[in-house]
């Protein structure tokens, strides 16, 4: 399924605030309803399968899983995909660094996002330069600041020399030469399409109102009433559009221009993909530059920079309590 590229245009702060207050008015109009019914108007459960997974074979998924954990995808055999996107024992898919260090010791420029649910997002990377998981898969492999493989042929030769040919033949039986970059990317994408992080909030939305406790429901209510749902909505609570970082109050980091680095359009300055909040408690540090060290700081900073409000401590703690319902409870074995 082809993913659409969605970006909210740069709009004046007053207009955005009006949008938020409109949402709040709609919410207050549902005051007679339960918070569960209100939540259903903003959110949805994660699907059982991802778009595109119907074309993935078990052989491709198995191969992609092996590649995901294989350090041969880095120039000096020091890093795998899992190094920066750790999913072992249902880890949250990140490395908990502000920015990641590459195989050759160079530091990256952006925080590593989680690979859980990545295939459900509108695009890949903070700036959306890859539209699909297949397109995304090869970027880190050949990036000198990441895995630093010097060429496509070098990677193909390495995998051929180290016993991958039979597995690629099983995964791509119609290909005379199965070890090609497109099939490497396809396999990695097929495996990542299995990474769906079901949690208690899914159970709650599905009708089990006891799946989250009263404190967490209060946090959910605060999250909605403060207008966080303007960007963090849908199944992923985000991941579906691009928004300016520092929409109301400017964000301190003026070096990374976000989407503008891709489009060369000044109107795209500081636009980044809105992150999903699934597993958010466990994915610190936060934001594209990792500047949000704790979840409390990230909540406060988002309220200030994006909504123009100073959240009180009890509101921050309430929202944090709600975020606890988004912790991965998927039962995947590795």
Backbone torsions as a table, in degrees:
resi	resn	phi	psi	omega
1	UNK	NA	127.8	-179.7
2	UNK	-75.4	129.8	-178.6
3	UNK	-87.9	143.7	178.6
4	UNK	-89.7	148.4	179.8
5	UNK	-97.9	115.1	-173.1
6	UNK	-116.8	131.0	176.7
7	UNK	-141.7	129.2	173.0
8	UNK	-77.0	125.6	-178.5
9	UNK	-62.8	157.9	177.8
10	UNK	-65.8	121.4	-177.4
11	UNK	-128.0	158.6	-179.7
12	UNK	-67.3	147.3	-178.3
13	UNK	-54.4	-41.4	-177.0
14	UNK	-63.0	-35.0	179.5
15	UNK	-69.6	-40.7	179.3
16	UNK	-65.1	-42.8	178.8
17	UNK	-60.6	-38.4	177.0
18	UNK	-61.4	-40.1	177.3
19	UNK	-61.2	-44.8	179.5
20	UNK	-60.7	-46.4	-179.4
21	UNK	-64.9	-30.8	175.6
22	UNK	-63.7	-41.6	177.6
23	UNK	-62.7	-41.9	-179.8
24	UNK	-65.0	-37.2	178.5
25	UNK	-63.7	-42.4	176.9
26	UNK	-60.5	-43.3	-179.4
27	UNK	-62.6	-43.2	-179.1
28	UNK	-67.0	-26.7	176.0
29	UNK	-66.5	-17.7	177.8
30	UNK	-100.2	20.5	-174.7
31	UNK	-56.0	-28.7	-178.8
32	UNK	-75.7	-14.5	-179.8
33	UNK	-88.0	165.2	177.0
34	UNK	-78.7	161.6	177.5
35	UNK	-61.6	-28.0	177.9
36	UNK	-62.5	-45.0	-179.3
37	UNK	-67.5	-37.3	177.2
38	UNK	-65.4	-42.8	179.6
39	UNK	-59.5	-37.1	-179.7
40	UNK	-65.7	-21.0	178.8
41	UNK	-80.1	-13.5	-179.0
42	UNK	-114.0	-29.7	-171.0
43	UNK	-122.7	170.2	176.5
44	UNK	-149.5	157.1	178.3
45	UNK	-71.0	153.8	173.5
46	UNK	-66.5	144.0	178.7
47	UNK	-71.8	164.1	176.9
48	UNK	-74.9	-31.2	179.1
49	UNK	-135.7	158.7	-179.2
50	UNK	-95.0	152.6	172.8
51	UNK	-55.8	133.6	-179.3
52	UNK	95.0	-17.9	-177.4
53	UNK	-68.9	-18.9	179.4
54	UNK	-65.5	-18.6	179.3
55	UNK	-97.7	-3.2	-179.1
56	UNK	-86.4	134.9	176.4
57	UNK	-97.2	161.0	178.1
58	UNK	-61.8	-34.5	178.8
59	UNK	-66.1	-37.4	178.7
60	UNK	-69.6	-40.6	178.1
61	UNK	-63.6	-44.0	179.5
62	UNK	-62.4	-43.3	178.4
63	UNK	-65.1	-43.3	179.4
64	UNK	-61.8	-38.0	177.4
65	UNK	-63.1	-43.7	179.5
66	UNK	-63.7	-43.5	179.3
67	UNK	-64.0	-37.6	-178.2
68	UNK	-57.9	-34.5	-176.4
69	UNK	-100.9	4.8	-174.1
70	UNK	-93.2	121.2	-179.9
71	UNK	-73.6	-7.3	176.6
72	UNK	-65.4	-13.4	177.9
73	UNK	-78.4	-0.7	174.3
74	UNK	-114.4	155.7	-170.5
75	UNK	-59.2	-37.0	-175.9
76	UNK	-113.9	21.5	178.4
77	UNK	57.1	33.1	-177.6
78	UNK	-104.5	-17.9	-174.1
79	UNK	-138.1	145.7	170.5
80	UNK	-117.9	176.9	173.5
81	UNK	-57.1	-35.9	-176.7
82	UNK	-69.2	-17.4	179.5
83	UNK	-59.4	-44.9	-179.8
84	UNK	-97.9	-14.7	-177.4
85	UNK	-131.0	67.8	-171.9
86	UNK	-71.6	120.5	177.7
87	UNK	-121.0	7.1	-179.9
88	UNK	-62.4	135.7	-177.4
89	UNK	55.0	37.7	178.7
90	UNK	61.9	28.2	171.2
91	UNK	-58.0	157.9	-167.7
92	UNK	-75.9	5.0	174.3
93	UNK	87.0	19.7	179.7
94	UNK	-134.4	174.2	179.2
95	UNK	-111.3	0.8	177.6
96	UNK	62.5	25.7	173.7
97	UNK	-105.7	150.9	176.3
98	UNK	-57.3	-51.6	170.1
99	UNK	-137.2	152.1	-173.8
100	UNK	-86.6	152.0	174.8
101	UNK	-93.3	134.7	-179.7
102	UNK	-81.3	177.1	-176.3
103	UNK	-61.4	-29.6	-178.8
104	UNK	-97.9	13.1	175.3
105	UNK	87.9	2.2	177.6
106	UNK	-83.3	143.9	179.4
107	UNK	-87.4	141.8	175.3
108	UNK	-76.5	-173.2	-177.3
109	UNK	-115.6	-10.4	-178.0
110	UNK	-137.3	155.8	178.5
111	UNK	-67.2	138.1	-179.3
112	UNK	-76.9	119.1	179.6
113	UNK	-78.2	162.9	179.7
114	UNK	-73.1	146.7	174.5
115	UNK	-87.8	-11.5	174.9
116	UNK	-63.4	131.5	176.6
117	UNK	63.9	11.9	-174.7
118	UNK	-59.7	-34.7	-178.0
119	UNK	-68.9	-8.9	178.1
120	UNK	-94.4	-4.3	-177.6
121	UNK	-84.2	160.4	-174.4
122	UNK	-67.4	-28.7	178.9
123	UNK	-162.4	173.6	-177.6
124	UNK	-111.1	153.2	-174.0
125	UNK	75.0	159.1	-179.2
126	UNK	-61.8	-30.0	-178.6
127	UNK	-101.0	3.8	174.8
128	UNK	69.5	21.7	-174.9
129	UNK	-70.1	-15.3	172.3
130	UNK	-115.0	130.5	-176.2
131	UNK	-88.3	-20.9	-177.5
132	UNK	-133.5	165.9	175.6
133	UNK	-63.0	-35.5	178.9
134	UNK	-62.2	-43.2	178.9
135	UNK	-67.5	-37.6	-177.5
136	UNK	-67.1	-35.5	-166.3
137	UNK	-57.2	-36.7	-175.1
138	UNK	-88.4	-15.2	-178.2
139	UNK	-55.8	-54.2	-177.6
140	UNK	-64.2	-31.9	-176.2
141	UNK	-61.1	-40.0	-174.7
142	UNK	-103.5	1.7	177.8
143	UNK	-76.2	123.2	-178.4
144	UNK	-58.8	-25.4	179.6
145	UNK	-89.5	-1.8	179.4
146	UNK	-118.5	-105.4	-174.7
147	UNK	-86.9	-19.8	163.9
148	UNK	63.4	25.8	172.2
149	UNK	-63.3	130.5	-170.3
150	UNK	-72.3	-26.9	-177.8
151	UNK	-160.1	162.4	176.7
152	UNK	-61.6	-43.3	-178.4
153	UNK	-63.4	-35.7	178.7
154	UNK	-62.3	-41.1	178.8
155	UNK	-69.4	-44.2	179.2
156	UNK	-59.2	-44.4	-179.8
157	UNK	-64.3	-41.1	-179.4
158	UNK	-62.7	-46.2	-179.5
159	UNK	-67.8	-35.4	177.6
160	UNK	-65.2	-43.1	-177.7
161	UNK	-72.0	-16.0	-174.4
162	UNK	-115.9	34.2	164.9
163	UNK	84.1	18.8	-178.2
164	UNK	-89.8	-10.1	-170.7
165	UNK	-58.5	-46.9	-177.8
166	UNK	-61.9	-39.1	-179.4
167	UNK	-68.8	-36.5	175.8
168	UNK	-69.0	-35.4	177.1
169	UNK	-63.9	-39.5	178.2
170	UNK	-67.5	-37.9	-177.4
171	UNK	-77.5	-30.3	-177.3
172	UNK	-134.3	68.5	-172.9
173	UNK	-64.8	-19.6	-178.0
174	UNK	-88.4	-1.0	-176.9
175	UNK	-98.7	126.1	177.8
176	UNK	-64.7	-42.1	175.0
177	UNK	-117.2	89.8	-170.6
178	UNK	-73.6	-24.9	-178.5
179	UNK	-85.7	89.6	175.9
180	UNK	-132.5	161.1	-175.9
181	UNK	-58.6	-38.9	-179.3
182	UNK	-60.9	-37.2	-179.8
183	UNK	-78.0	-30.6	172.8
184	UNK	-62.4	-47.8	179.8
185	UNK	-64.8	-41.6	179.6
186	UNK	-61.3	-41.5	-179.6
187	UNK	-67.0	-45.8	178.1
188	UNK	-60.7	-40.4	178.7
189	UNK	-66.4	-40.7	179.8
190	UNK	-60.0	-42.6	177.9
191	UNK	-65.7	-44.1	-178.0
192	UNK	-65.3	-24.7	176.6
193	UNK	-70.4	-9.1	174.9
194	UNK	-88.4	-7.7	-173.3
195	UNK	-89.4	82.7	178.8
196	UNK	-115.4	120.5	-170.2
197	UNK	-99.0	77.4	175.8
198	UNK	-60.2	145.7	-177.2
199	UNK	-147.8	-175.4	-177.6
200	UNK	-65.4	-29.6	179.9
201	UNK	-66.0	-33.5	174.7
202	UNK	-62.2	-44.5	179.3
203	UNK	-62.2	-39.8	178.4
204	UNK	-63.2	-48.0	-179.9
205	UNK	-64.2	-30.7	-179.5
206	UNK	-75.6	-7.2	174.9
207	UNK	124.9	-9.6	177.9
208	UNK	-85.5	87.9	-174.5
209	UNK	-68.8	-13.8	177.6
210	UNK	-88.5	0.4	-177.4
211	UNK	-68.9	-24.3	174.8
212	UNK	-125.0	147.2	-174.3
213	UNK	-85.2	178.2	-175.4
214	UNK	-63.4	-40.9	178.6
215	UNK	-61.3	-40.5	179.9
216	UNK	-69.1	-33.1	176.6
217	UNK	-68.3	-37.0	175.9
218	UNK	-62.8	-42.5	177.7
219	UNK	-62.6	-39.7	176.1
220	UNK	-60.6	-42.9	179.4
221	UNK	-62.8	-43.3	178.2
222	UNK	-63.4	-43.4	179.7
223	UNK	-56.8	-41.2	179.4
224	UNK	-73.8	-48.0	-174.1
225	UNK	-65.3	-30.3	-179.6
226	UNK	-79.3	-9.1	177.2
227	UNK	93.7	8.8	178.8
228	UNK	-59.0	-27.6	-177.3
229	UNK	-70.5	-8.5	177.5
230	UNK	-59.7	-33.8	178.7
231	UNK	-114.6	-33.8	-176.2
232	UNK	-99.5	82.6	-179.1
233	UNK	-137.1	-173.9	179.4
234	UNK	74.9	-171.4	-177.9
235	UNK	-61.6	-33.6	-176.4
236	UNK	-94.2	-5.1	-170.9
237	UNK	52.6	49.9	-177.7
238	UNK	135.6	-166.3	174.5
239	UNK	75.7	7.1	-173.4
240	UNK	-117.1	-3.3	-179.4
241	UNK	-155.1	169.6	177.4
242	UNK	-110.0	136.7	-177.5
243	UNK	-135.8	149.0	178.1
244	UNK	-69.5	129.1	174.8
245	UNK	-80.8	114.7	-173.2
246	UNK	95.1	43.4	-175.1
247	UNK	-65.9	-41.4	-178.6
248	UNK	-101.3	-53.1	175.8
249	UNK	-114.8	128.7	-173.3
250	UNK	-53.2	140.9	176.4
251	UNK	-83.5	139.2	-173.6
252	UNK	-60.6	-35.3	-176.1
253	UNK	-75.9	106.7	179.2
254	UNK	-105.6	2.2	-179.3
255	UNK	-79.1	-48.1	-179.9
256	UNK	-84.0	112.6	-177.2
257	UNK	-91.6	3.8	174.0
258	UNK	64.7	-128.7	-176.4
259	UNK	-56.7	-29.7	-178.7
260	UNK	-62.5	-26.7	176.4
261	UNK	-64.6	-26.2	-179.4
262	UNK	-90.4	-42.1	-173.1
263	UNK	-92.7	-17.7	-173.7
264	UNK	57.9	27.9	179.2
265	UNK	-110.2	118.9	-177.7
266	UNK	-61.7	-23.5	177.1
267	UNK	-67.3	-13.8	178.6
268	UNK	-98.6	8.0	179.9
269	UNK	-56.5	128.5	173.7
270	UNK	68.4	17.5	171.7
271	UNK	-85.4	131.8	177.4
272	UNK	-135.6	158.4	175.2
273	UNK	-65.4	132.7	176.7
274	UNK	-67.3	122.0	-176.8
275	UNK	-70.4	148.8	170.3
276	UNK	-69.4	147.8	178.3
277	UNK	-99.7	2.7	174.2
278	UNK	-61.7	132.6	-179.1
279	UNK	66.0	15.4	-169.6
280	UNK	-60.5	-34.4	179.5
281	UNK	-57.2	-32.4	-172.4
282	UNK	-101.1	11.5	-173.8
283	UNK	-116.2	21.7	177.7
284	UNK	-59.5	151.6	-2.3
285	UNK	-79.0	171.7	-168.0
286	UNK	-116.0	167.7	-179.1
287	UNK	75.4	168.8	-175.0
288	UNK	-63.0	-25.9	-178.9
289	UNK	-106.5	5.6	179.2
290	UNK	68.7	18.7	-175.2
291	UNK	-75.6	-20.3	177.4
292	UNK	-84.6	96.6	-171.0
293	UNK	-71.8	-40.8	-179.1
294	UNK	-118.6	162.4	179.0
295	UNK	-66.0	-35.1	178.6
296	UNK	-63.0	-44.6	178.2
297	UNK	-62.9	-42.9	-178.7
298	UNK	-61.8	-40.3	179.1
299	UNK	-65.2	-47.0	179.8
300	UNK	-62.0	-46.0	-177.3
301	UNK	-65.6	-37.6	178.8
302	UNK	-65.7	-43.5	177.6
303	UNK	-58.2	-41.7	-177.2
304	UNK	-74.0	-52.4	-174.3
305	UNK	-73.9	-34.1	-173.8
306	UNK	-99.2	-32.8	-177.0
307	UNK	-112.3	-13.1	179.4
308	UNK	73.5	27.8	-179.2
309	UNK	-125.5	149.3	174.0
310	UNK	-99.4	106.7	-179.3
311	UNK	-74.3	135.8	175.8
312	UNK	-73.6	157.8	-176.6
313	UNK	-57.5	-39.6	-178.9
314	UNK	-68.6	-29.3	176.3
315	UNK	-71.3	-39.8	177.3
316	UNK	-61.7	-45.4	-179.6
317	UNK	-67.3	-32.8	177.3
318	UNK	-66.5	-45.4	178.8
319	UNK	-63.7	-39.7	177.1
320	UNK	-60.1	-41.0	178.2
321	UNK	-60.1	-42.8	176.7
322	UNK	-61.0	-40.5	-179.0
323	UNK	-60.9	-24.5	177.7
324	UNK	-63.5	-20.8	179.8
325	UNK	-78.4	-8.3	-175.0
326	UNK	-99.3	10.8	-179.4
327	UNK	-74.5	136.7	-176.3
328	UNK	-59.3	127.2	174.3
329	UNK	-121.7	18.2	178.1
330	UNK	-64.7	146.6	-179.2
331	UNK	-109.0	80.2	177.3
332	UNK	-109.5	140.1	-179.9
333	UNK	-111.1	137.9	-179.2
334	UNK	-129.2	NA	NA
